[in-house]
Amino acid sequence: MRRTTGLAFAFVVLALQAAAQTPSPSPAAAPEEDKTGTDPSKFLRTLIVLNEFRSLGDERIYDEFIYRYIQPIGKVKFQLTLPLDSTDTTGTSQSGFGDLGLKANYLPKRTSKFALVLNLDSFFPTATKSLFGTGKYVVSPGATFAFFFQGGRIIFAPSLQQKFSYAGDAQRDGVNQTLVDTYFVYKPTKTSWIIVDPQFVQDYEKDVFFNQTEVEYGRLMFAGVSTYVRPGIALGNDRPGDWNLEFGVKVIH
């Protein structure tokens, strides 16, 4: 009896030692944060430096260098845009600051399949030359409806905006536009993306309608640093230019 009890005690001790030596299962890894900056419903602190070259036709050009900073605060994000412009549309090359832009976005709803983003874009007549701004105080309220497919690998996010001026230089034309954007994102890998972004513009002040379609390819280089290239073309008899090409560096931190 003592021998049996001793064997049982030894077995229990060995079992407890084996259990102590067995590594505990590691906790499930947290989902990797998307740092491509392509989801309009994900508010991330971002710095973007870009340059856009536009061909206006008749050998006229317009070049714009932009510094853009985005700061999220909970369900709200603020975006500051500072442009530095140059053009030769008058026959001589000129450069200066453009109109400062300030944008606020609010996220009232987001699920794994859908998100609603409300935004208010505003522009201030800070341009140093009339060529680089409207001379008006402009606001542009709007909404974006984002739909997610394949876990966010595909995003379709159409948006509607109404842009209008409410004050400014009385000698300058007013601003009154409706903009419909059909933003589409496909991410073939976790570190690359392709965007197709057609935008339709109805300008009521000038009584014109045109389309601006751009395609973007971007790649995450390391950490939250990515680069992208974004060519585009303008369509319609009333288009303001022929084509454009944008390069940018994006830092999400």
C-alpha positions in Angstrom: 0.0 0.0 0.0 2.8 2.4 0.9 4.5 1.5 -2.4 1.4 2.2 -4.4 0.9 5.5 -2.6 4.5 6.4 -3.2 4.2 5.7 -6.9 1.1 7.8 -7.1 2.7 10.7 -5.4 5.7 10.5 -7.7 3.4 10.4 -10.7 1.6 13.6 -9.5 4.9 15.3 -8.9 6.2 14.5 -12.4 2.9 15.6 -14.0 3.1 18.9 -12.1 6.7 19.4 -13.3 5.7 18.7 -16.9 2.8 21.1 -16.7 5.1 23.8 -15.3 7.6 23.3 -18.1 4.9 23.4 -20.8 4.9 26.9 -22.4 1.6 28.7 -22.1 0.0 29.6 -25.4 0.9 33.1 -26.6 -1.8 35.6 -26.8 -3.4 36.3 -30.2 -1.5 38.9 -32.2 -3.2 42.2 -32.5 -4.3 43.0 -36.1 -1.7 44.9 -38.0 -2.5 48.6 -38.3 -3.2 49.8 -41.8 -0.7 52.6 -42.6 -1.5 53.1 -46.3 -3.7 56.0 -45.5 -6.2 54.9 -48.2 -9.2 54.4 -45.9 -11.2 57.7 -45.6 -12.8 56.5 -42.3 -9.5 55.8 -40.5 -8.2 59.0 -38.9 -4.4 58.8 -38.6 -1.9 61.5 -37.8 -0.3 62.1 -41.2 2.2 64.4 -42.9 2.0 64.6 -46.7 4.4 66.5 -49.0 3.4 66.4 -52.7 4.0 68.1 -56.0 1.4 68.3 -58.8 2.2 69.3 -62.3 -0.8 70.3 -64.5 -0.8 70.8 -68.3 -3.5 73.4 -69.1 -3.2 73.1 -72.9 -1.6 75.5 -75.4 1.8 74.9 -73.7 0.6 76.5 -70.5 1.5 74.8 -67.2 0.6 75.1 -63.5 2.7 73.6 -60.8 1.7 73.2 -57.1 3.8 72.1 -54.2 1.7 71.2 -51.1 2.4 70.7 -47.4 -0.5 68.9 -45.7 -0.8 67.8 -42.1 -3.7 65.7 -40.6 -4.3 65.6 -36.8 -7.0 63.2 -35.5 -8.8 63.8 -32.1 -11.1 61.0 -31.3 -13.8 60.8 -34.0 -12.7 64.1 -35.5 -9.7 65.0 -37.7 -8.4 68.3 -38.8 -6.4 68.8 -42.0 -4.2 71.8 -42.9 -3.1 72.4 -46.5 -0.5 75.0 -47.5 0.1 75.4 -51.2 3.0 77.0 -53.0 2.2 77.6 -56.7 3.9 78.6 -60.0 2.5 79.1 -63.5 3.3 80.7 -66.9 -0.3 81.3 -67.9 0.3 85.1 -68.3 3.3 84.6 -70.6 5.9 85.0 -67.8 6.7 82.6 -65.0 5.2 83.6 -61.7 5.1 82.0 -58.3 3.6 82.6 -54.9 1.4 81.2 -52.1 -2.0 79.8 -52.8 -5.2 79.7 -50.8 -4.8 78.1 -47.4 -7.2 75.1 -46.8 -8.6 73.8 -43.5 -10.7 70.7 -43.3 -12.6 69.0 -40.5 -14.0 65.4 -40.7 -16.3 63.7 -38.3 -16.9 59.9 -38.1 -20.5 59.3 -36.7 -20.6 55.6 -37.8 -18.2 52.8 -38.7 -18.6 49.1 -38.9 -16.6 46.3 -40.7 -18.7 46.8 -43.8 -19.6 50.5 -43.9 -18.6 54.0 -42.6 -20.1 57.4 -42.8 -17.8 60.5 -42.8 -19.1 64.0 -42.6 -16.7 66.8 -43.6 -16.5 70.6 -43.9 -13.7 71.9 -46.1 -12.9 75.6 -46.0 -10.5 77.8 -48.0 -9.2 81.3 -47.2 -8.0 84.0 -49.6 -4.3 83.9 -48.6 -2.9 83.8 -52.2 -0.2 86.3 -52.9 -1.4 86.7 -56.5 -4.8 86.5 -58.1 -3.7 83.6 -60.3 -3.2 81.3 -57.3 -6.6 81.8 -55.5 -10.2 82.6 -55.9 -10.1 85.8 -53.7 -13.1 84.4 -51.8 -13.8 82.7 -48.5 -15.1 79.3 -49.5 -16.7 76.4 -47.6 -17.5 72.9 -48.9 -19.7 70.7 -46.7 -20.0 67.1 -47.8 -20.3 63.4 -46.9 -18.4 60.2 -47.8 -20.1 56.8 -47.8 -17.4 54.1 -47.5 -18.1 50.4 -48.3 -15.6 47.7 -47.4 -15.1 44.4 -49.1 -12.8 41.4 -48.4 -11.9 42.8 -45.0 -11.0 46.2 -46.3 -8.8 45.0 -49.1 -11.3 46.7 -51.5 -12.9 50.1 -50.6 -15.6 51.9 -52.5 -16.2 55.4 -51.1 -18.3 57.8 -53.1 -18.7 61.3 -51.8 -20.8 64.4 -52.5 -19.7 68.0 -51.8 -21.2 71.4 -52.4 -18.6 74.2 -52.7 -19.6 77.8 -52.4 -18.2 81.2 -51.5 -19.8 83.4 -48.9 -17.4 86.5 -48.7 -14.3 88.0 -50.2 -13.3 90.2 -53.1 -16.5 91.5 -54.7 -14.6 92.0 -58.0 -13.9 88.3 -58.3 -16.2 85.6 -59.6 -18.1 83.7 -57.0 -17.7 79.9 -56.3 -20.6 77.5 -56.7 -19.8 73.9 -57.5 -21.2 70.4 -56.9 -18.6 67.7 -56.8 -19.3 63.9 -57.0 -16.4 61.7 -56.3 -16.3 57.9 -56.9 -13.2 56.8 -55.0 -12.2 53.1 -55.4 -9.3 51.4 -53.7 -7.7 48.0 -54.3 -4.9 46.7 -52.1 -3.1 43.8 -53.8 -0.8 43.4 -50.8 -0.6 44.9 -47.3 2.1 47.4 -48.5 0.7 48.5 -51.9 -2.5 50.0 -53.2 -4.1 51.2 -56.4 -6.7 54.0 -56.4 -9.1 54.9 -59.3 -10.7 58.2 -58.5 -13.1 59.8 -61.1 -14.6 63.1 -60.0 -17.5 64.9 -61.7 -17.7 68.7 -61.3 -20.7 70.9 -62.1 -19.7 74.6 -62.0 -22.8 76.8 -61.8 -21.0 80.1 -61.9 -19.2 79.3 -65.2 -22.0 77.0 -66.4 -19.6 74.2 -67.2 -19.4 70.4 -66.5 -16.2 68.3 -66.7 -14.6 65.1 -65.3 -11.2 64.7 -63.7 -10.1 61.1 -63.4 -6.9 60.1 -61.6 -5.2 56.7 -60.9 -2.8 56.3 -58.0 -0.2 53.6 -57.3 1.4 53.7 -53.9 3.7 51.6 -51.8 4.6 51.5 -48.1 8.4 51.6 -47.9 9.0 51.2 -44.1 7.2 51.9 -40.8 4.6 54.5 -41.8 6.5 56.0 -44.7 5.1 55.6 -48.2 5.4 57.1 -51.7 2.9 57.3 -54.5 2.5 58.5 -58.1 -0.9 59.8 -59.3 -1.4 60.6 -63.0 -4.7 62.0 -64.2 -6.7 63.3 -67.2 -9.5 65.8 -67.6 -12.5 65.0 -69.8 -15.1 67.2 -71.4 -15.2 70.3 -73.6 -15.2 72.6 -70.6 -12.2 70.9 -68.8 -9.8 73.3 -67.1 -6.7 71.4 -68.3 -5.5 68.4 -70.2 -3.6 66.2 -67.8 -1.8 66.2 -64.5 0.9 64.2 -62.6 1.4 64.1 -58.9 4.2 62.7 -56.8 4.0 62.5 -53.0 5.6 61.2 -49.8 3.3 60.2 -46.9 4.3 59.7 -43.3 1.8 58.2 -40.9 2.9 58.2 -37.2 
